Amino acid sequence: MSNGPDGLKNWPKKLSQDAIAEALLEVRFDADDLSELVVGRLTDLAMLDGFSTTRLPQAEIPEAVREQDLGLRWQPTMERRAVDNTVAVRIGPHVISYHVYQPYPGWPCFSDSLKALVSSVFEQLTNVKITRMGLRYVNLMQSSKHSVSQITDLNLELNVAGQSVQNDFHFGHVVVPDEGSHHVMTRVSSPAFLGADQAPRDTVAVVDLDVFSPQEFQLLNSDDALTWLERAHNYEKDAFFRLLTPEVVETLKEE
C-alpha cells in the first residue's frame, strides 16, 4: 500500500465488521471561569439536549481537595448520557470527555461530534488552555468476526525467556513520532484482564490504542486542537492496522 498523509499508509477506510467496543476523546484544560460556571456551561451544551444527567461520586469531594490532588483534579463530576446509552459525556472543572459505544458510528460522524465538543469548550469558556488531549479506541478482536482465532494470528510476537506467550498476557509500548506532538500507546491483552462478563466469549485479544499529547503540551485555540485530533486519528488507525496481518486486512476490509 502506498504512503498517505504524514507518511502513514493508506489503510482501508473501515472494516466490514469493526472491533470497536468504545472510542473516546478526553480533553483536559484550564480556564479563567469559576469551577461551577465551567461545569454548568459544559453540562448545558445544546448538543447534549435530551441526555440524562448524573452527578458522579467525585462531586462529593470538596473542591479545594480536588484542586490540590492531581489524581482528582482531572476527574469528571457530572455525566450526560444518551437515552440509548450509545454516547456518554463526562464533565469536570478541568476535563471533558466524549465516549461512544457499540455500534461505532464511523469516524466521519464521531469526528463531527468531537469537533463540536472541542469548539464548544473554546466558545463557552474564557482563556482556555488545553493541557492534554487523548484519543482512545478499545477494540475486542473476536474469532467469529475478525479472522483471529489466537494471538499468533495478529502481527505480534510475544516471547518470554524464549517461550511464546499466548494466554493471560498484557503487553504495552509507546511510540513517539518525530514531530513529538503525539504519543501512541498500544496495549494488547487477553480478555481475562477485562474482568468477568466484559467481553464476548470468543474474544481473543483486547487491543487498546491511546494517542495522547506529551507533558508541557498546550493548545490555545480550536483550530490547532482540531488539527491535533485529525492527526491523532491517523496515528491510531495506523497502529491498529499494523497489528493485523495483510491476510486479515484483506479478509476484513469493506469493499
C-alpha positions as CSV (number, residue, x, y, z in Angstrom):
1,M,0.0,0.0,0.0
2,S,1.2,3.5,-0.8
3,N,2.0,6.1,1.8
4,G,-0.7,8.7,2.7
5,P,-0.6,12.0,4.6
6,D,2.0,12.2,7.4
7,G,3.8,9.2,5.9
8,L,1.1,6.8,7.1
9,K,-0.2,4.0,4.8
10,N,-3.5,4.3,3.0
11,W,-5.3,1.7,5.1
12,P,-8.9,0.7,4.3
13,K,-11.4,3.3,5.4
14,K,-13.2,0.7,7.6
15,L,-13.6,-3.0,8.2
16,S,-16.7,-4.9,7.2
17,Q,-17.1,-5.7,10.9
18,D,-15.3,-3.3,13.2
19,A,-13.9,-4.4,16.6
20,I,-14.5,-1.1,18.4
21,A,-16.2,-1.5,21.8
22,E,-15.5,2.1,23.0
23,A,-14.0,5.2,21.4
24,L,-13.4,8.4,23.3
25,L,-11.7,11.7,23.4
26,E,-10.6,13.3,26.7
27,V,-9.7,17.0,26.8
28,R,-8.0,18.4,29.9
29,F,-7.9,22.2,30.2
30,D,-7.6,25.2,32.4
31,A,-9.9,28.3,32.1
32,D,-10.4,31.6,33.9
33,D,-14.0,30.8,34.8
34,L,-15.2,29.6,38.2
35,S,-15.5,25.8,38.5
36,E,-19.2,26.0,38.9
37,L,-19.6,28.0,35.7
38,V,-17.3,25.6,33.8
39,V,-19.4,22.6,34.7
40,G,-22.7,24.4,34.3
41,R,-21.9,25.7,30.8
42,L,-20.5,22.5,29.5
43,T,-23.3,20.4,31.0
44,D,-25.8,22.6,29.2
45,L,-24.4,22.3,25.7
46,A,-27.0,22.2,23.0
47,M,-25.5,19.1,21.5
48,L,-26.5,17.3,24.8
49,D,-30.2,18.1,24.6
50,G,-32.2,15.0,25.6
51,F,-29.3,13.4,27.5
52,S,-29.8,12.3,31.1
53,T,-27.8,13.9,33.9
54,T,-25.9,12.1,36.7
55,R,-23.9,13.5,39.5
56,L,-20.7,11.4,39.8
57,P,-19.2,10.4,43.2
58,Q,-16.2,12.7,42.7
59,A,-18.6,15.7,43.0
60,E,-19.0,14.9,46.7
61,I,-15.3,15.6,47.4
62,P,-14.7,19.3,48.4
63,E,-13.4,21.4,45.5
64,A,-10.4,22.5,47.5
65,V,-9.3,18.9,47.9
66,R,-9.9,18.1,44.2
67,E,-7.9,21.1,43.0
68,Q,-4.8,20.2,45.1
69,D,-4.8,16.4,44.3
70,L,-3.6,15.7,40.8
71,G,-5.4,12.3,41.0
72,L,-8.7,14.2,41.4
73,R,-8.2,17.4,39.5
74,W,-8.8,15.8,36.1
75,Q,-11.8,13.7,37.3
76,P,-15.3,14.4,36.0
77,T,-18.1,15.4,38.4
78,M,-21.1,15.1,36.0
79,E,-22.2,12.7,33.3
80,R,-24.7,13.3,30.5
81,R,-25.8,10.2,28.7
82,A,-27.9,9.5,25.6
83,V,-31.2,7.7,26.1
84,D,-30.0,4.6,24.1
85,N,-26.7,4.5,26.1
86,T,-24.6,4.8,22.9
87,V,-23.0,8.1,24.0
88,A,-21.7,9.5,27.3
89,V,-20.1,12.9,28.0
90,R,-18.3,13.3,31.3
91,I,-17.6,16.8,32.6
92,G,-15.5,18.3,35.4
93,P,-14.0,21.7,36.2
94,H,-10.8,20.8,34.1
95,V,-11.9,18.0,31.9
96,I,-14.5,16.9,29.3
97,S,-14.6,13.5,27.6
98,Y,-16.9,12.2,24.8
99,H,-17.5,8.4,24.7
100,V,-19.2,6.3,22.1
101,Y,-20.1,2.7,22.4
102,Q,-21.2,-0.1,20.1
103,P,-22.3,0.3,17.4
104,Y,-19.4,2.7,16.5
105,P,-20.9,5.4,14.2
106,G,-17.8,5.7,12.0
107,W,-15.1,8.4,12.0
108,P,-16.9,11.0,9.9
109,C,-19.9,11.0,12.4
110,F,-17.7,10.6,15.5
111,S,-15.3,13.3,14.5
112,D,-18.1,15.8,13.8
113,S,-19.3,15.3,17.4
114,L,-15.7,15.7,18.7
115,K,-15.2,18.9,16.7
116,A,-18.4,20.3,18.0
117,L,-17.3,19.4,21.6
118,V,-13.9,21.0,21.3
119,S,-15.2,24.1,19.6
120,S,-17.8,24.5,22.4
121,V,-15.1,24.4,25.1
122,F,-13.4,27.4,23.5
123,E,-16.7,29.2,22.8
124,Q,-18.2,28.7,26.3
125,L,-15.2,29.3,28.5
126,T,-12.7,32.1,29.0
127,N,-9.0,32.0,28.1
128,V,-9.0,28.2,27.6
129,K,-5.7,26.4,27.6
130,I,-5.8,22.7,26.7
131,T,-3.1,20.9,28.6
132,R,-3.8,17.3,27.4
133,M,-5.7,15.6,24.7
134,G,-6.2,11.9,24.3
135,L,-8.0,9.9,21.6
136,R,-8.5,6.3,22.7
137,Y,-10.1,3.2,21.0
138,V,-10.7,-0.1,22.8
139,N,-11.1,-3.0,20.3
140,L,-12.3,-6.5,21.0
141,M,-10.9,-9.0,18.5
142,Q,-13.3,-11.9,18.2
143,S,-12.7,-15.2,16.4
144,S,-16.3,-15.2,14.9
145,K,-15.9,-11.7,13.3
146,H,-12.2,-10.8,12.7
147,S,-10.4,-13.9,11.4
148,V,-8.3,-14.0,14.5
149,S,-8.5,-17.3,16.5
150,Q,-5.4,-16.9,18.6
151,I,-2.8,-14.2,19.4
152,T,-0.4,-15.6,16.8
153,D,-3.0,-14.5,14.1
154,L,-2.1,-10.9,14.9
155,N,1.0,-9.3,13.6
156,L,2.6,-9.6,17.0
157,E,5.1,-11.9,18.7
158,L,5.3,-12.2,22.5
159,N,8.2,-14.2,23.9
160,V,9.4,-14.6,27.5
161,A,12.7,-16.4,28.0
162,G,12.3,-17.9,24.6
163,Q,8.8,-19.2,25.3
164,S,5.9,-18.0,23.2
165,V,3.1,-16.2,25.2
166,Q,-0.4,-16.9,24.1
167,N,-2.5,-16.9,27.2
168,D,-3.0,-14.4,30.1
169,F,-0.8,-11.7,28.6
170,H,-0.7,-7.9,28.9
171,F,1.7,-6.0,26.7
172,G,2.2,-2.3,26.0
173,H,4.5,0.0,24.4
174,V,4.7,3.7,23.4
175,V,5.9,5.2,20.1
176,V,6.7,8.9,19.7
177,P,6.6,10.1,16.0
178,D,9.3,12.5,15.0
179,E,7.0,15.6,15.4
180,G,6.6,14.9,19.1
181,S,3.1,16.3,19.5
182,H,1.5,12.8,19.7
183,H,2.4,9.7,21.8
184,V,1.0,6.5,20.5
185,M,0.4,3.8,23.2
186,T,-0.6,0.3,22.1
187,R,-1.7,-2.2,24.7
188,V,-2.7,-5.8,23.8
189,S,-4.1,-8.1,26.4
190,S,-6.0,-11.3,26.9
191,P,-9.7,-10.8,27.7
192,A,-9.1,-12.1,31.3
193,F,-7.7,-8.6,32.1
194,L,-11.1,-7.0,31.3
195,G,-12.8,-8.9,34.1
196,A,-15.8,-11.2,34.0
197,D,-18.6,-10.6,31.5
198,Q,-16.9,-7.5,30.0
199,A,-16.1,-9.2,26.6
200,P,-17.9,-11.6,24.3
201,R,-16.9,-15.3,25.0
202,D,-15.0,-15.6,21.7
203,T,-12.8,-12.5,22.3
204,V,-9.2,-13.4,21.6
205,A,-7.4,-10.2,22.4
206,V,-8.2,-6.7,23.6
207,V,-6.4,-4.0,21.6
208,D,-6.3,-0.7,23.4
209,L,-4.9,2.2,21.4
210,D,-4.4,5.6,23.1
211,V,-2.9,8.6,21.2
212,F,-2.2,11.4,23.6
213,S,-0.3,14.6,23.9
214,P,3.0,14.9,25.8
215,Q,3.7,16.7,29.0
216,E,4.1,20.5,28.8
217,F,1.6,20.5,26.0
218,Q,-0.7,23.4,25.3
219,L,-3.3,24.3,22.7
220,L,-4.8,27.8,22.8
221,N,-7.4,27.7,20.0
222,S,-9.9,25.3,18.5
223,D,-8.2,25.2,15.0
224,D,-4.9,23.8,16.5
225,A,-6.9,21.4,18.7
226,L,-8.8,20.0,15.7
227,T,-5.7,19.6,13.6
228,W,-4.1,17.6,16.5
229,L,-7.3,15.5,16.6
230,E,-7.2,14.6,12.9
231,R,-3.5,13.6,13.1
232,A,-4.2,11.6,16.3
233,H,-6.8,9.6,14.4
234,N,-4.3,8.9,11.6
235,Y,-1.8,7.6,14.1
236,E,-4.5,5.5,15.9
237,K,-5.6,3.9,12.6
238,D,-2.1,3.2,11.6
239,A,-1.3,1.5,14.9
240,F,-4.4,-0.7,14.7
241,F,-3.9,-1.9,11.1
242,R,-0.2,-2.6,11.8
243,L,-1.3,-5.2,14.3
244,L,-3.2,-7.1,11.6
245,T,-1.6,-9.3,9.1
246,P,-2.1,-8.5,5.4
247,E,-4.2,-11.6,5.0
248,V,-6.6,-10.5,7.8
249,V,-6.8,-6.9,6.4
250,E,-7.7,-8.3,3.0
251,T,-10.4,-10.6,4.5
252,L,-12.0,-7.9,6.6
253,K,-11.7,-4.7,4.5
254,E,-15.0,-3.3,3.4
255,E,-15.4,-3.4,-0.4
